[in-house]
Amino acid sequence: MSAASASRHPVQFEILARSPSTNARRGRVTTPHGSFDTPAFMPVATAATMKGLTPDQITATGAQIILNNAYHLMLRPGAERMKHFGGSHEFMRWNKPILTDSGGFQAWSMTEGTKISEEGVMFRSFVDGSKLMLSPERSIEVQNAIGADIIMAFDDCPPARMQVDAVSESTTDAATDAKLSRKRKSKVEEHHARLVDAIDRTSRWLARCVAAHRRPDEQGLFGIIQGGTDLALRRRCVDQICAFDLPGFAIGGVAVGESSQEIHRTVAEVAPWLPQDKPRYLMGVGYERDIVAGVRAGIDMFDCVLPTRNGRKGYAFTSHGPLRIRNAKHTISLEPIDAACDCLACAGGFSRGYLRHLFMADEMLGPTLLSIHNLRHFQRLMVDIRATIHDDAWSTLAQRWPVISASSNDASGMEDAVATES
């Protein structure tokens, strides 16, 4: 792509430093609503808000770009009303960059009876039960109305893996039974066919998204790479999607049920295949160790609902691992959530004991303070990662952030354990 072609894009990317020992790079993305540093973590403001937080509080955590959910905003308050208010920036009073997802994953995953066809995704609204069709054209129309700086192509995101059999592979009978083996093989082949269908449809839908985009001088359209954990299919999808002249590309479909090991392996292979001079976005990731692995592979942008969703449930992220503030052991604790953190909750002197009291008393301030802390936790991590890329000091990063090691970042049950808190 020529320099003249790149200059037409409303989203520009500059690489400022590279890690000599990894594929990590530090950079800056410039949009119509300002710039943000990369690698970047984008907090999720699903319905043009982060529950319980003001834009100023979000800014104070260090967030330079946020994500809105096109699916939710399409249903409520509606794309046309968003346009009436001047788009999401004016509507929610956020004057920095915004990214919107296409809505396809939510339309597919949030309702029963969803049907995918070449036209798009037919689903029922969770607001009023009405049947709606979300097509590539409608997705782009909605995102044009929302007015985000970066918008995502409408893609087909298949499930991580279909269940091949209900019987454990470890049992002797299952391992030797020819009928069960054929059933597993059939399921594996069925899933592979679904992945092939998804990547080819994603490419066809991208062409329709490009044609439907009515604000190409104001909003940068990113393409999405699918293919599950099958590297050959990922390579095929990269060739198809990166043939389009777009200002950025994303890796999708690796945070929909895969293990961290599968995510790391897939991203490590796929990220270097994407254009070197464009920002790379890993969608829906995630936990600290997954972010660091993605950065080392060459990823520039991340998003996840974990900081605020878990903050509202009484879970705090710390440099040493997750903390469950409802646990009885915090009842008389004078400690802050994390002594290394400079957020409003920690630096403001709010103790674990007080925060536990807020949650046990069902006070709104508790979820607000933990959400602020969690958002700041991830922004502090990104600041440290950017410095590490410049210095190439990955071992000292691990010392400062023990949570990024596999043994200390066991987040299993972080959400599921809410009901069993002491």
C-alpha positions in Angstrom: 0.0 0.0 0.0 1.3 3.4 -0.9 1.9 6.3 1.5 -0.8 8.3 -0.3 -3.3 5.5 0.3 -2.4 5.2 4.0 -2.7 8.9 4.5 -6.4 8.8 3.5 -7.3 6.7 6.5 -8.6 8.6 9.5 -6.7 6.3 11.8 -3.0 6.4 11.7 -0.4 4.3 13.5 3.2 5.1 14.4 5.7 2.6 15.8 7.9 4.3 18.4 10.0 1.4 19.8 10.5 -2.3 19.3 11.6 -5.1 21.7 14.8 -6.6 20.4 14.0 -10.0 22.0 10.3 -10.3 21.1 7.8 -9.1 18.5 6.5 -6.5 20.9 6.2 -2.9 19.8 5.3 0.4 21.4 3.4 2.9 19.3 0.7 5.6 19.0 -2.6 5.5 17.2 -4.0 8.8 16.1 -7.8 9.2 15.5 -10.2 12.2 14.9 -10.7 12.4 18.7 -7.1 12.3 19.7 -4.3 9.7 20.2 -3.7 6.8 22.4 -0.5 4.9 23.3 0.0 1.3 22.5 -0.1 -1.4 23.7 -3.4 -0.2 24.9 -6.1 -1.7 27.1 -9.6 -0.5 26.2 -12.2 -0.5 29.0 -15.7 -1.5 27.8 -18.5 1.0 28.1 -21.2 -1.4 26.8 -24.2 0.9 26.5 -22.3 4.2 26.3 -21.5 3.9 30.0 -19.4 2.0 32.5 -21.8 1.2 35.3 -21.4 3.6 38.3 -18.5 5.6 36.7 -18.4 9.1 35.2 -16.2 9.9 32.2 -13.9 11.9 34.5 -13.4 8.9 36.7 -12.6 6.7 33.7 -10.1 9.2 32.4 -8.5 9.4 35.9 -7.6 5.7 35.6 -5.5 6.4 32.6 -7.8 5.1 29.9 -7.2 6.8 26.6 -9.7 4.9 24.5 -12.9 3.0 25.4 -15.2 0.5 23.6 -18.9 0.8 23.0 -21.1 -2.2 22.1 -23.0 -1.6 18.8 -25.4 -4.5 19.5 -26.6 -3.0 22.7 -26.8 0.6 21.4 -28.7 -0.6 18.3 -31.4 -2.0 20.6 -31.4 0.7 23.2 -31.6 3.7 22.7 -31.3 2.9 18.9 -28.9 4.0 16.2 -31.1 6.8 15.0 -31.4 8.3 18.5 -27.6 8.0 18.9 -27.3 10.0 15.7 -29.8 12.6 17.0 -27.6 13.2 20.0 -24.5 13.7 17.8 -23.1 10.2 18.3 -21.6 8.5 21.3 -18.9 11.1 22.1 -21.6 13.8 22.7 -24.1 11.4 24.1 -21.9 10.1 26.9 -19.7 13.1 27.2 -16.4 11.3 26.3 -14.0 13.4 24.2 -11.4 10.7 23.6 -11.2 7.9 21.0 -14.0 5.2 20.9 -14.1 1.8 19.2 -17.3 0.0 18.5 -17.6 -3.7 17.9 -19.9 -4.9 15.0 -22.6 -6.5 17.2 -22.3 -9.8 15.4 -20.9 -11.9 18.3 -23.6 -10.6 20.7 -26.4 -11.2 18.2 -25.2 -14.8 17.8 -24.4 -15.5 21.4 -27.0 -13.6 23.5 -30.3 -15.1 22.3 -31.7 -18.5 21.6 -32.9 -19.4 18.1 -30.3 -17.2 16.3 -29.9 -18.1 12.7 -26.9 -17.2 10.5 -27.2 -17.0 6.8 -25.4 -15.3 4.0 -27.6 -12.2 4.5 -26.6 -11.8 8.2 -27.7 -12.9 11.7 -31.4 -13.2 12.5 -32.0 -12.8 16.3 -34.6 -11.7 18.9 -34.1 -8.5 20.8 -33.4 -9.0 24.5 -35.3 -5.7 25.0 -38.7 -6.5 23.5 -38.4 -9.9 21.9 -38.8 -8.5 18.4 -37.1 -10.4 15.5 -34.3 -8.5 13.8 -31.8 -9.0 11.1 -28.3 -7.7 11.6 -26.4 -7.7 8.3 -23.0 -6.3 7.3 -24.8 -3.2 5.9 -26.9 -2.7 9.0 -23.9 -3.1 11.3 -22.0 -0.4 9.5 -25.1 1.8 9.4 -25.4 1.5 13.2 -21.7 2.1 13.7 -21.7 5.1 11.4 -24.5 6.6 13.5 -22.7 5.9 16.8 -19.7 7.7 15.4 -16.8 5.8 16.9 -13.3 6.6 15.7 -12.7 2.9 15.0 -15.4 0.5 13.8 -15.3 -3.2 13.3 -16.3 -5.2 10.3 -19.2 -7.6 10.7 -17.8 -11.1 10.9 -18.9 -14.7 11.5 -17.4 -15.8 14.9 -18.0 -19.6 15.4 -17.8 -21.3 18.8 -14.4 -22.3 20.0 -14.8 -26.0 19.6 -17.9 -28.3 19.4 -18.1 -30.9 22.0 -16.8 -34.0 20.3 -18.1 -36.5 22.9 -19.6 -36.6 26.3 -17.4 -39.5 27.3 -13.9 -38.8 28.7 -11.0 -39.7 26.4 -9.3 -41.2 29.5 -11.7 -44.1 29.9 -10.7 -47.4 28.3 -14.1 -48.1 26.8 -14.2 -44.6 25.1 -10.7 -45.1 23.7 -11.4 -48.5 22.2 -15.0 -48.2 21.1 -15.1 -47.7 17.3 -18.5 -46.2 17.3 -17.5 -43.5 19.8 -14.3 -42.8 17.8 -16.3 -42.3 14.6 -18.6 -40.0 16.5 -15.7 -37.9 17.7 -14.2 -37.8 14.2 -17.6 -36.7 12.8 -17.8 -33.8 15.3 -14.3 -32.7 14.6 -14.9 -32.7 10.9 -18.2 -30.8 11.4 -16.4 -28.1 13.5 -13.7 -27.8 10.8 -16.3 -27.3 8.2 -17.9 -24.6 10.3 -14.6 -22.8 10.6 -14.0 -22.9 6.9 -17.5 -21.5 6.3 -17.0 -18.8 8.8 -13.7 -17.4 7.4 -15.0 -17.4 3.9 -18.2 -15.7 4.9 -16.2 -13.2 7.0 -14.3 -12.2 3.9 -17.5 -11.8 1.8 -19.1 -9.8 4.6 -16.0 -7.5 4.8 -16.4 -6.6 1.2 -20.0 -5.6 1.9 -18.9 -3.6 5.0 -16.4 -1.7 2.9 -19.1 -0.9 0.3 -21.6 0.2 3.0 -19.2 2.5 4.9 -20.5 6.0 4.6 -17.9 7.8 6.8 -14.5 6.5 5.6 -12.9 9.8 6.1 -14.0 10.0 9.8 -14.0 6.4 11.0 -11.4 3.7 10.5 -12.8 0.3 9.6 -10.8 -2.7 11.0 -11.0 -6.2 9.5 -11.2 -9.3 11.6 -9.3 -12.6 11.3 -11.1 -15.8 12.2 -10.2 -19.5 12.0 -10.3 -20.8 15.5 -7.1 -22.5 16.6 -6.5 -24.0 13.2 -3.4 -22.2 11.9 -3.8 -23.2 8.3 -7.3 -21.6 8.3 -6.0 -18.5 10.1 -3.4 -18.1 7.4 -6.1 -18.4 4.8 -8.2 -15.8 6.5 -5.2 -13.4 6.9 -4.6 -13.6 3.2 -8.3 -12.9 2.5 -8.8 -10.1 5.0 -5.5 -8.3 4.6 -6.1 -8.0 0.9 -8.4 -5.1 1.8 -6.8 -1.6 2.3 -7.8 -1.0 5.9 -6.2 1.0 8.7 -6.1 -1.9 11.1 -6.8 -5.6 11.7 -8.1 -7.7 14.6 -7.7 -11.3 15.7 -11.2 -12.5 16.7 -12.4 -15.9 18.0 -9.7 -16.6 20.5 -11.5 -15.5 23.7 -14.7 -17.6 23.2 -13.8 -20.6 25.3 -10.1 -21.5 24.6 -7.5 -22.1 27.2 -4.8 -19.6 27.8 -2.3 -22.0 26.2 -4.4 -22.2 23.0 -4.8 -18.4 22.9 -1.0 -17.8 23.3 -0.1 -20.4 20.7 -2.6 -19.1 18.1 -1.8 -15.4 18.7 2.0 -16.0 18.6 1.6 -17.5 15.1 -1.0 -15.2 13.7 0.0 -11.7 14.9 3.3 -11.6 12.9 1.3 -12.4 9.7 -0.6 -9.1 10.0 0.7 -6.0 8.4 3.7 -4.5 10.3 2.6 -0.9 9.8 -1.0 -1.3 11.0 -2.4 -1.6 14.6 -3.2 -5.2 15.6 -6.2 -5.7 17.9 -6.8 -8.9 20.0 -10.5 -8.9 20.7 -11.9 -9.8 24.2 -8.6 -10.4 25.9 -8.3 -10.5 28.9 -6.3 -11.6 31.9 -2.9 -10.1 32.6 -0.8 -13.0 31.4 -2.8 -13.2 28.2 -2.2 -9.5 27.6 1.5 -9.9 28.1 1.7 -12.9 25.9 -0.2 -11.0 23.2 2.1 -8.0 23.5 5.1 -10.2 23.1 3.5 -11.6 20.0 3.1 -8.2 18.5 -0.5 -7.2 19.5 -1.2 -3.4 20.1 -4.8 -3.3 21.4 -6.8 -5.2 23.9 -10.3 -5.0 25.4 -12.2 -6.9 28.1 -15.2 -6.5 30.4 -13.3 -8.1 33.3 -12.2 -5.0 35.3 -15.7 -3.5 35.7 -17.8 -6.7 35.6 -15.7 -8.3 38.4 -15.4 -5.1 40.3 -19.1 -4.9 40.6 -19.1 -8.5 41.9 -16.5 -7.8 44.6 -13.4 -9.0 42.9 -10.2 -7.0 42.7 -7.2 -7.5 40.5 -3.8 -7.0 42.1 -0.2 -7.4 41.0 -0.1 -10.7 43.0 -3.4 -12.1 41.8 -7.2 -11.8 42.3 -8.6 -10.7 45.7 -12.2 -11.5 46.8 -13.2 -8.6 48.9 -16.3 -10.3 50.4 -14.1 -12.9 52.1 -14.5 -12.8 55.9 -10.7 -12.5 56.4 -10.9 -8.9 55.2 -13.5 -7.8 57.8 -11.0 -5.9 60.0 -8.2 -5.5 57.5 -6.6 -2.0 57.4 -4.7 -2.8 54.2 -5.5 -1.2 50.8 -6.5 -3.5 48.0 -3.0 -3.2 46.5 -0.2 -1.2 48.2 1.5 -0.7 44.8 -1.6 0.9 43.3 -2.2 4.7 43.1 -6.0 4.6 42.3 -8.7 6.5 44.2 -9.5 3.4 46.3 -5.9 2.5 47.3 -4.2 5.9 47.4 -7.4 7.4 48.9 -7.0 5.3 52.1 -10.0 3.0 51.7 -9.3 -0.2 53.5 -10.2 -3.7 52.6 -12.3 -3.8 55.7 -14.3 -0.8 54.6 -14.7 -2.0 51.1 -16.0 -5.4 52.4 -18.5 -3.5 54.6 -19.7 -1.6 51.5 -20.4 -4.9 49.6 -22.0 -6.6 52.6 -24.2 -3.6 53.1 -25.0 -3.4 49.4 -23.8 0.1 49.1 -23.2 1.5 45.6 -19.8 3.0 46.5 -18.3 -0.5 46.8 -18.7 -1.5 43.2 -17.6 2.0 42.1 -14.4 1.9 44.0 -13.5 -1.6 43.0 -14.3 -0.8 39.3 -12.0 2.2 39.5 -9.2 0.2 41.1 -9.5 -2.6 38.5 -9.4 -0.2 35.6 -6.4 1.5 37.1 -4.7 -1.8 37.6 -4.9 -2.6 33.9 -3.7 0.8 32.9 -0.8 0.6 35.3 0.1 -2.7 33.7 0.0 -1.2 30.2 2.2 1.7 31.3 4.8 -0.8 32.7 4.6 -2.9 29.6 5.3 0.0 27.3 8.3 0.9 29.4 9.4 -2.8 29.3 9.3 -2.8 25.5 11.6 0.2 25.3 14.0 -1.4 27.9 13.5 -5.0 26.8 13.4 -5.9 30.5 10.8 -8.7 30.6 12.2 -10.5 33.6 11.9 -7.4 35.8 8.3 -6.9 34.6 7.5 -10.4 35.9 9.1 -9.5 39.2 6.9 -6.5 39.6 3.8 -8.3 38.3 3.8 -11.8 39.7 0.2 -12.2 38.4 1.5 -12.6 34.9 3.1 -16.0 35.7 1.0 -19.0 35.0 1.1 -20.3 38.6 -0.1 -17.1 40.2 -2.7 -16.1 37.6 -5.1 -19.0 38.2 -8.3 -17.0 37.7 -10.5 -20.1 37.5 -13.7 -19.5 39.4 -13.1 -15.7 39.7 -16.7 -15.2 38.6 -18.2 -18.5 39.4 -17.2 -18.3 43.1 -19.4 -15.2 43.8 -22.2 -17.3 45.2 -19.9 -19.2 47.5 -18.2 -16.3 49.1 -17.7 -16.4 52.9 
